[in-house]
Amino acid sequence: MGNLINCKDCGKEVSKKAKICPHCGAKLKKKKIALGVIVAIAALFIVISAVSNGSKTGSNNTPQKSVSTDNNTKKDKNEGITKETYDKIQKDMTKEQVEALLGKPTSVSESDTPGIGKMELYHYQKTFETKAITITFLDGKVYTKNWTQL
């Protein structure tokens, strides 16, 4: 019986695979997929806008704040940017936990995305290096991470 859902219009049982209700003809919605696509697109937009130009306003006019951080200590010079360190970063880690592994980020971008919440993008890159780590935080915890090596 795990393959059946109730139609939101008529309430009768319908296969999860059905696109329309065979009883009333109502279109069945797939909410989980739509929400996942929206979140993925928003995260991708934030990553692209922060990495490509670091501008303060993205192409969707979502206000963003971008700052560079001061790199004074050995740890702050992002010497922790390795694949091994990247692999230690887990979903739901706090900013403090990530900074303990990677040091201060090279840059930080923020945006408040309607329906998703406050997202912060921490970008780590060594000077004159082609590898980078990008961490997206949602409500102060790791939401996504990205390893780039050109």
LUMLUM-445116 format. One line per field, with one value per atom (N, C-alpha, C): atom name; x, y, z. Coordinates in steps of 0.001 Angstrom, whole numbers, plus 500000, padded with zeros to 6 digits. Atoms other than C-alpha are relative to their C-alpha. Layout:
N
atomo CA_...
x X_...
y Y_...
z Z_...
This chain:
150
atomo N_CA_C_N_CA_C_N_CA_C_N_CA_C_N_CA_C_N_CA_C_N_CA_C_N_CA_C_N_CA_C_N_CA_C_N_CA_C_N_CA_C_N_CA_C_N_CA_C_N_CA_C_N_CA_C_N_CA_C_N_CA_C_N_CA_C_N_CA_C_N_CA_C_N_CA_C_N_CA_C_N_CA_C_N_CA_C_N_CA_C_N_CA_C_N_CA_C_N_CA_C_N_CA_C_N_CA_C_N_CA_C_N_CA_C_N_CA_C_N_CA_C_N_CA_C_N_CA_C_N_CA_C_N_CA_C_N_CA_C_N_CA_C_N_CA_C_N_CA_C_N_CA_C_N_CA_C_N_CA_C_N_CA_C_N_CA_C_N_CA_C_N_CA_C_N_CA_C_N_CA_C_N_CA_C_N_CA_C_N_CA_C_N_CA_C_N_CA_C_N_CA_C_N_CA_C_N_CA_C_N_CA_C_N_CA_C_N_CA_C_N_CA_C_N_CA_C_N_CA_C_N_CA_C_N_CA_C_N_CA_C_N_CA_C_N_CA_C_N_CA_C_N_CA_C_N_CA_C_N_CA_C_N_CA_C_N_CA_C_N_CA_C_N_CA_C_N_CA_C_N_CA_C_N_CA_C_N_CA_C_N_CA_C_N_CA_C_N_CA_C_N_CA_C_N_CA_C_N_CA_C_N_CA_C_N_CA_C_N_CA_C_N_CA_C_N_CA_C_N_CA_C_N_CA_C_N_CA_C_N_CA_C_N_CA_C_N_CA_C_N_CA_C_N_CA_C_N_CA_C_N_CA_C_N_CA_C_N_CA_C_N_CA_C_N_CA_C_N_CA_C_N_CA_C_N_CA_C_N_CA_C_N_CA_C_N_CA_C_N_CA_C_N_CA_C_N_CA_C_N_CA_C_N_CA_C_N_CA_C_N_CA_C_N_CA_C_N_CA_C_N_CA_C_N_CA_C_N_CA_C_N_CA_C_N_CA_C_N_CA_C_N_CA_C_N_CA_C_N_CA_C_N_CA_C_N_CA_C_N_CA_C_N_CA_C_N_CA_C_N_CA_C_N_CA_C_N_CA_C_N_CA_C_N_CA_C_N_CA_C_N_CA_C_N_CA_C_N_CA_C_N_CA_C_N_CA_C_N_CA_C_N_CA_C
x 500808_500000_500852_499119_503054_500051_499965_502499_498765_501227_499209_500041_500175_498470_498536_501370_495208_499969_500198_494011_499577_500319_493865_498608_501319_490640_498861_501122_488459_500266_499658_490344_500147_499894_490368_501453_498642_493453_500397_499462_495650_501447_498608_498963_500928_499006_502033_500532_499466_503053_499025_501013_499801_500248_499858_499974_498672_501333_496220_499182_500870_493556_499034_500922_491607_498533_501366_488535_499402_500550_488184_500748_499249_490827_500912_499146_492716_501470_498568_496391_500671_499304_498597_501343_498775_501482_501097_498815_504975_500764_499430_505962_501480_498614_509246_500972_499115_510774_500080_500015_509708_500816_499247_511122_501490_498593_514381_500613_499516_514729_500189_499895_514089_501231_498842_516678_501296_498791_519233_500305_499797_518727_500474_499594_519006_501453_498628_522198_500982_499147_523669_500177_499917_522855_500948_499149_524543_501462_498623_527656_500548_499533_527911_500224_499848_527351_501163_498901_529832_501352_498729_532541_500337_499715_532165_500368_499680_532141_499957_500031_531582_499189_500778_529046_499068_500877_526757_498546_501364_523594_500043_500044_522874_499053_500831_521042_498518_501412_517770_499659_500169_518159_499855_499964_518519_501190_498875_520604_501004_498936_523929_501085_498888_526755_501220_498784_530257_501137_498876_533291_501217_498759_536914_500425_499583_538397_501493_498602_541728_500732_499238_544293_501356_498757_546951_500765_499299_547730_500219_499708_549088_498721_501251_545698_499082_500863_543924_500418_499569_545970_499490_500698_543790_500924_499121_546542_499268_500788_543803_499182_500784_542416_500591_499584_542968_498756_501119_540701_499675_500207_541194_499189_500739_539985_498573_501328_537079_499117_500762_536006_499535_500388_535807_498777_501132_533138_498709_501249_529705_498803_501243_526161_499629_500445_524827_501138_498926_528298_499786_500129_528410_501149_498935_530466_501282_498834_532766_500744_499368_533404_500742_499357_534190_501253_498841_536499_501123_498969_538316_500801_499317_539154_500722_499489_539733_500572_499588_540467_498950_500924_538865_499787_500245_537181_500665_499444_538710_498959_501097_535317_498708_501307_531764_498931_501153_528532_498753_501247_525072_498822_501250_521570_498841_501214_518079_499051_500795_516214_498594_501376_512413_499648_500409_511034_501097_498890_514480_500613_499427_516002_501321_498716_519301_501084_498921_522114_501298_498682_525795_500939_499070_528479_501412_498606_532011_500867_499115_534687_501430_498615_538172_500863_499088_541010_501370_498632_544767_500379_499505_546462_500814_499306_547722_499787_500330_546100_498731_501183_543501_498967_500993_541711_499290_500808_538910_498915_501115_536257_498938_501119_532846_498985_500952_530521_498783_501235_526877_499385_500631_525373_498551_501407_521618_499685_500285_520583_501195_498795_524188_500613_499461_524794_500297_499616_526458_498796_501102_523878_500548_499325_526081_501481_498575_529789_500433_499526_531758_501517_498549_535352_500266_499663_536811_501504_498580_540155_500097_499912_540844_501261
y 498800_500000_501265_498848_502294_500752_499350_503163_500854_499226_504986_501285_498723_508581_500393_499508_510451_501231_498835_512892_501174_498815_516403_500546_499491_517166_499090_500891_514070_499101_500784_512269_498511_501433_508885_499601_500506_506680_499953_499923_507138_499513_500439_505605_501209_498926_507730_500360_499777_507370_500748_499348_508860_501501_498561_512368_500715_499450_512906_498960_500897_511435_499314_500696_508709_500158_499848_509482_501359_498655_513262_500794_499318_514237_501111_498940_516581_499676_500165_517124_499784_500307_515584_500707_499207_517730_499200_500617_516565_501093_498901_519008_499819_500217_517415_500333_499738_517630_501499_498565_521251_500759_499322_522373_499727_500346_520529_500756_499261_522167_501474_498594_525630_500219_499876_525107_499837_500233_523740_501196_498839_526659_501201_498874_529206_499837_500241_527603_500165_499869_527396_501468_498576_531055_500714_499351_532118_499647_500425_530076_500688_499396_531366_501495_498551_534999_500364_499690_534906_499685_500412_533074_500833_499333_534863_501464_498578_538496_500617_499440_538974_501275_498765_541698_500039_499834_543095_499760_500293_542492_498936_501070_539261_500349_499720_539037_499921_500027_538327_501121_498841_541583_499636_500362_539682_500713_499281_541957_499024_500827_540404_500902_499270_541586_499114_500765_540489_500729_499390_541096_499107_500756_540063_499970_500112_538846_500213_499733_539700_498685_501243_536916_500282_499653_537545_498807_501111_534254_498875_501130_531047_499247_500711_529313_500842_499124_532359_500102_499934_532097_498802_501094_529115_498856_501128_526528_498681_501209_524049_499623_500299_524044_498775_501269_520401_499145_500918_517634_499272_500695_515909_500864_499092_518968_500171_499876_519402_498808_501209_515808_499958_499965_516550_500882_499088_519210_499230_500753_517742_500942_499232_519008_500277_499524_520945_500395_499454_521895_501511_498558_525437_500728_499187_528302_499874_500103_528052_498686_501298_524356_500002_499931_525043_500876_499117_527946_499342_500726_525677_499094_500851_523417_500805_499285_525993_501385_498628_529281_500975_498964_532557_499859_500090_532564_501146_498963_534513_501081_499047_536128_499380_500423_535966_500770_499373_536651_499579_500296_536839_500329_499655_536751_499451_500455_536436_499569_500546_534156_499694_500255_534232_498522_501396_530858_499046_500862_529525_500521_499405_531916_500673_499315_533623_498992_500871_531999_500801_499383_532789_499079_500764_531692_500346_499821_531234_499421_500439_531025_499985_500166_529722_499724_500247_529984_500545_499540_530182_500942_499088_533010_499215_500638_531844_498490_501425_528420_499821_500271_526808_499157_500761_524919_500917_499165_526387_499149_500623_525380_501072_499096_527018_499295_500561_526409_500914_499234_527527_499658_500169_528056_500442_499633_528091_500031_499804_529462_499634_500172_529284_498614_501362_525620_499615_500423_523919_499400_500485_523372_499253_500659_522588_500334_499723_522394_499657_500223_522509_500073_500046_521548_500304_499644_523182_499923_500030_522390_500116_499738_523909_499432
z 500000_500000_500000_499969_500071_498685_501301_496421_499745_500177_497018_500813_499308_497960_499857_500123_498456_499112_500866_495806_500877_499201_497268_499672_500385_495360_500464_499681_495799_501204_498821_498604_499761_500287_496860_499783_500161_496684_498533_501356_493620_500054_500077_492546_500076_499925_493370_498620_501342_489727_499091_500837_488389_499924_500191_486939_500193_499755_487138_500755_499240_489405_499030_500905_487535_500418_499500_489678_499649_500215_489310_498928_501052_486717_500492_499447_489073_499747_500215_488331_501359_498754_491023_500010_499895_492238_500679_499411_493090_500748_499230_495867_500305_499591_496942_498881_501126_493485_499737_500273_492960_501043_498951_496321_499848_500196_495671_498840_501165_492268_500351_499608_493739_500880_499108_496484_499211_500792_494006_499100_500870_491611_500814_499154_494432_500451_499558_495756_498839_501173_492254_499625_500317_491597_500957_499003_494824_499752_500257_494045_498757_501251_490476_500166_499864_491408_500909_499085_494278_499377_500587_492365_498765_501264_489035_500142_499949_490077_501382_498654_493798_500096_499987_493008_501192_498853_495661_499653_500401_493645_498922_500978_491801_498871_501160_488486_500316_499641_490297_500979_499133_492276_501472_498595_495546_500622_499409_497773_500587_499469_498590_500549_499430_500765_499860_500189_499894_500694_499303_502068_499870_499934_502001_501448_498611_505235_500109_499730_506797_500223_499883_506418_500640_499322_509071_500548_499374_510789_499006_500887_509295_499636_500250_509662_499117_500775_508197_498540_501395_505001_499215_500665_504110_499595_500277_504299_500179_499814_505211_498778_501198_501666_499313_500588_500853_499821_500208_499642_501304_498730_502994_500970_499126_504904_499495_500608_502483_500379_499686_503141_501459_498587_506899_500246_499834_506368_499761_500060_507048_500060_499955_506587_501457_498686_509610_500943_499168_510905_500112_499816_512294_499301_500596_510864_500815_499128_513869_499773_500241_513214_498661_501312_509548_500078_499872_510437_500801_499255_512905_499057_500976_509939_498926_501171_507193_500291_499713_508950_499504_500462_507923_498495_501442_504491_499248_500859_501613_499750_500172_500995_500509_499506_502326_499237_500647_500427_500757_499303_501976_499101_500672_500561_500815_499336_501958_498897_501085_499573_500499_499562_499923_499911_499967_500907_500432_499596_501786_501290_498803_504317_499710_500111_504983_499632_500449_503034_499988_500024_503465_499242_500814_501053_500441_499605_502409_498883_501080_499716_500527_499565_500496_498779_501116_497991_500356_499786_498339_498865_501019_496496_498979_501120_493086_499934_500064_493512_499180_500813_491289_500732_499254_494035_500986_499116_496110_500652_499296_498616_500192_499790_498690_500894_499049_501629_500045_499861_501652_501348_498695_505100_499902_499891_505669_501484_498577_509055_500875_499200_510265_499981_500059_509377_498553_501343_506398_499288_500824_503681_498782_501119_500676_500061_500117_499929_498587_501357_496697_499961_500193_495846_498537_501373_492749_499828_500343_491199_498492_501440_487806_499411
